[in-house]
Amino acid sequence: MPAKTRRKVEFGDFQTPDALARRVCALLRRLGVSPECIVEPTCGEGSFLRASVAAFPQCPLRLGFEINPNYAQAARSVEQAEVHCEDFFRKDWLGLLNGLRAPILVVGNPPWVTNSAVGALGGANLPAKSNIHRLSGLDAITGKSNFDISEWMLLHLLECLSGRKAVLAMLCKTVVARKALRHAWSWNSQIAMSAVYSIDATKHFGASVDACLLVCILEPGAASQECAVYSDLDASSHDSTFAFRNGRLVADMDCFEAYGRLSGASPLKWRSGVKHDCSRVMELRSRGYQDFENGLGEVVRLESTYLYPMLKSSELMKPHPTPSRYMLVTQRAVGEETSPIEHDAPRTWDYLQSHADHLDGRAGAIYRNQPRFSVFGVGAYSFAPWKVATSGFYKRLDFRCVGPVEDKPVVLDDTCYFLPCRTEHDAGLLAELLNSEAAGSFFRSFIFWDAKRPITAQLLACLDLGILAEEAGAQLPAWSDAGGQQLPLKLD
Ligand SMILES: C[S@@+](CC[C@H](N)C(=O)[O-])C[C@H]1O[C@@H](n2cnc3c(N)ncnc32)[C@H](O)[C@@H]1O
């Protein structure tokens, strides 16, 4: 990557067009914002400082900060603005903001880049690790490997502004706005009102990502946990409201109010499909009697002992899910010894041995210190004869019954979630409950459809199927990993 492009990526360098900055400031004015001072924490060439002069000509103090000296120099051309060349991550924001007269307006467009993208470039434009851990409310994201730099900046600014009369107005990815609000709400950052206004990031920044202007109005003692969603900077009324309820983000308050009663721990546990990270070896197509073709184009003869008909998300979500492949499932429980395969199915063992380079080379800490050729997400539930399943890859609420094929249970790949069932009747009943209007509305109350993967195990698990069944006058079918499967299984 050319040095210039690298730098642009590392510093999330997408300068805001003047016209967009003007529209943002005009909106803030319409909202009644009337600041005593304006702060642009990553001001670039100064489009927000410039736009603020037109929108808030009376404001006595305008401060800009920017790491790039050329941009800082350009921003100094804005009349009435004081611009400093400084690194956001080294700045004492609390000290600065505490010394400013309220109401304070913090406005701008922080860098659009993730910490892992910065790391991959060998860059250093990141908060110090100790600072990440010190920040309250960030625990949840610091545990994960990836977070947006702008999310860290937004949260840090919200924390520093908490208890002051202030407005934070920042352009960012929509998902960043939601995550930042979720964290800020979880530690009560004294926000009186929040709103997101969609913007067309492709048009303004050439970036194909859902983006918005996040506006938070802070007041001492305020404790709002709701955010209005506007389709556009000029929209006069909002389309929906998302909020923080019972420790979770609620995407649609109307649905939640109508169906939130179904919230709770489900008596049945959602499972994900089998994970093996080596489809070229572990997934095979039948090529006639005992012959199978793997993803490397090799035709091999294998016993059927460890082969199960399988469905991937794309097959599961077709109108009539039909397995076109088999999966080699080497274990019945996580951590189970695989050496018995040598005796039970010698040809399968030879096949695994001769493809050990692919299997031993699988990345991921989970495969370390495990029996050779291990798989994951496997247990008695994987071999349940019937399943009610959906895909985590599709933006669709649709639950499918999956029954045995060729007298064997169908296994699902790790992009699918399912409830294991003993009988077709049980599966049919659960599918009917899950596809009901009540369950759909309940799930919709939590789903942000613009998220990369809106359907998650966590989402499915928060529907109490017991209450749903009771309201429908049905008896919830039981599943026990220990019971009735006639399978010599280790249990997890
Ligand atoms: C998305 S651009 C927006 C610039 C400006 N806010 C605007 O709206 O036009 C992000 C800006 O953040 C600056 N930046 C990136 N990392 C920074 C840091 N650690 N400290 C200060 N500024 C930084 C970049 O140089 C870039 O100008």
The ligand as a Gaussian input file, in Angstrom:
#p B3LYP/6-31G(d) Opt

LIG

0 1
 C      -12.599000      11.656000       9.485000
 S      -11.324000      12.853000       9.493000
 C      -12.267000      14.267000       9.835000
 C      -11.545000      15.534000       9.884000
 C      -12.399000      16.685000      10.337000
 N      -12.925000      16.412000      11.639000
 C      -13.514000      16.911000       9.365000
 O      -14.644000      16.678000       9.760000
 O      -13.279000      17.299000       8.221000
 C      -10.461000      12.448000      10.940000
 C       -9.354000      13.392000      11.305000
 O       -8.812000      12.929000      12.508000
 C       -7.424000      13.202000      12.496000
 N       -6.815000      12.320000      13.490000
 C       -6.607000      11.005000      13.395000
 N       -6.034000      10.533000      14.509000
 C       -5.900000      11.592000      15.337000
 C       -5.348000      11.735000      16.651000
 N       -4.832000      10.700000      17.295000
 N       -5.360000      12.943000      17.210000
 C       -5.874000      14.021000      16.546000
 N       -6.377000      13.946000      15.308000
 C       -6.394000      12.739000      14.695000
 C       -7.043000      12.902000      11.061000
 O       -5.810000      13.462000      10.701000
 C       -8.220000      13.466000      10.305000
 O       -8.000000      14.804000       9.963000

